[in-house]
């Protein structure tokens, strides 16, 4: 069982940066691949970024590639999402998720956080 708690969301202006954090409970964080997803009002949840167990592999949605960076610190049981050059269309609730068996965009994630709101004003 893994519990995930996101933080770092807020209200920013277009062009600003934010760093989201997701803290995981337990001593087996390094055995989970991690992902970030987002859901905007009236839209389905979509994949944002993923990182493999040791951090050597990363994957991004085309819409955030070059602006967002996912990273992890296994010693701190935390995964991060650095978001630069934010756009109004990045406004959403951002969720982190953990997966045991695989990593990437098209896999089943086993555990989810409660989400953190990111609002980007124009």
C-alpha positions in Angstrom: 0.0 0.0 0.0 1.3 3.4 -1.0 -0.2 6.8 0.0 0.6 9.7 -2.2 0.2 13.4 -1.2 0.7 16.2 -3.8 1.7 19.7 -3.0 2.9 22.8 -4.7 -0.1 23.9 -6.7 -1.4 27.4 -6.9 -2.4 30.4 -8.9 0.2 31.8 -11.3 0.3 33.9 -14.4 1.1 32.7 -17.9 4.8 32.2 -18.3 5.5 31.5 -14.7 6.9 28.3 -13.2 5.7 25.9 -10.5 7.1 22.8 -9.0 4.8 20.1 -7.8 5.8 17.5 -5.3 4.4 14.2 -4.5 5.4 12.5 -1.2 4.9 8.8 -0.9 4.6 6.8 2.3 6.3 3.5 2.9 9.8 2.2 2.4 9.3 0.7 -1.1 9.1 4.0 -3.1 11.9 2.9 -5.4 9.9 -0.1 -6.5 7.2 2.1 -8.0 7.3 3.9 -11.3 5.6 7.2 -11.0 3.4 9.4 -13.2 1.7 12.7 -13.3 -1.7 13.2 -14.7 -4.1 16.2 -14.9 -7.8 16.8 -15.3 -9.2 20.1 -16.4 -12.9 21.0 -15.8 -15.2 19.1 -18.2 -12.3 17.1 -19.6 -11.0 13.6 -19.1 -7.9 12.9 -17.0 -4.8 13.0 -19.2 -1.3 11.8 -19.0 1.4 14.4 -18.3 4.7 12.7 -17.5 6.1 9.5 -16.2 9.4 8.3 -14.7 10.9 4.9 -14.3 11.8 3.3 -11.0 15.4 4.6 -10.9 14.7 7.8 -12.8 16.6 6.8 -15.9 13.6 6.7 -18.1 11.1 9.6 -18.6 8.1 10.2 -20.9 6.0 13.3 -21.6 2.8 14.2 -23.3 3.5 16.2 -26.4 1.7 19.2 -24.9 4.2 19.6 -22.1 7.4 18.4 -23.8 10.2 20.9 -23.4 8.3 22.8 -20.7 7.8 20.2 -17.9 10.4 18.0 -16.2 9.7 15.0 -14.1 12.2 13.8 -11.5 12.4 11.7 -8.4 14.4 11.5 -5.2 14.1 7.9 -3.9 15.9 8.9 -0.7 13.1 11.3 0.0 10.3 9.2 -1.4 9.3 12.1 -3.6 8.6 12.7 -7.2 8.6 16.2 -8.7 7.1 18.0 -11.7 8.9 21.2 -12.6 6.5 23.2 -14.8 8.0 26.1 -16.8 6.4 28.5 -19.3 3.0 27.7 -17.9 0.0 28.4 -20.2 -3.7 28.9 -19.3 -4.4 25.5 -20.9 -2.3 23.9 -18.2 -5.0 24.8 -15.7 -6.1 21.5 -14.1 -6.0 19.4 -11.0 -2.7 17.5 -11.1 -2.5 14.0 -9.7 0.5 11.8 -9.1 0.3 8.0 -9.4 2.4 5.0 -8.7 2.7 1.8 -10.7 4.5 -1.4 -9.7 4.7 -3.5 -12.8 5.5 -1.0 -15.6 6.0 2.6 -16.4 4.9 5.1 -19.0 1.7 6.6 -20.3 -0.4 3.6 -21.3 -0.2 1.5 -18.2 -2.4 0.9 -15.2 -1.4 2.9 -12.2 -2.1 1.2 -8.8 -2.2 4.2 -6.5 -3.3 7.8 -6.8 -3.0 10.9 -4.8 -5.8 13.4 -4.1 -4.6 16.0 -6.5 -3.4 19.6 -6.3 -5.0 22.5 -8.2 -2.9 24.5 -10.7 -4.5 27.6 -12.2 -2.7 29.7 -14.8 -4.2 33.1 -15.6 -3.6 34.9 -18.9 
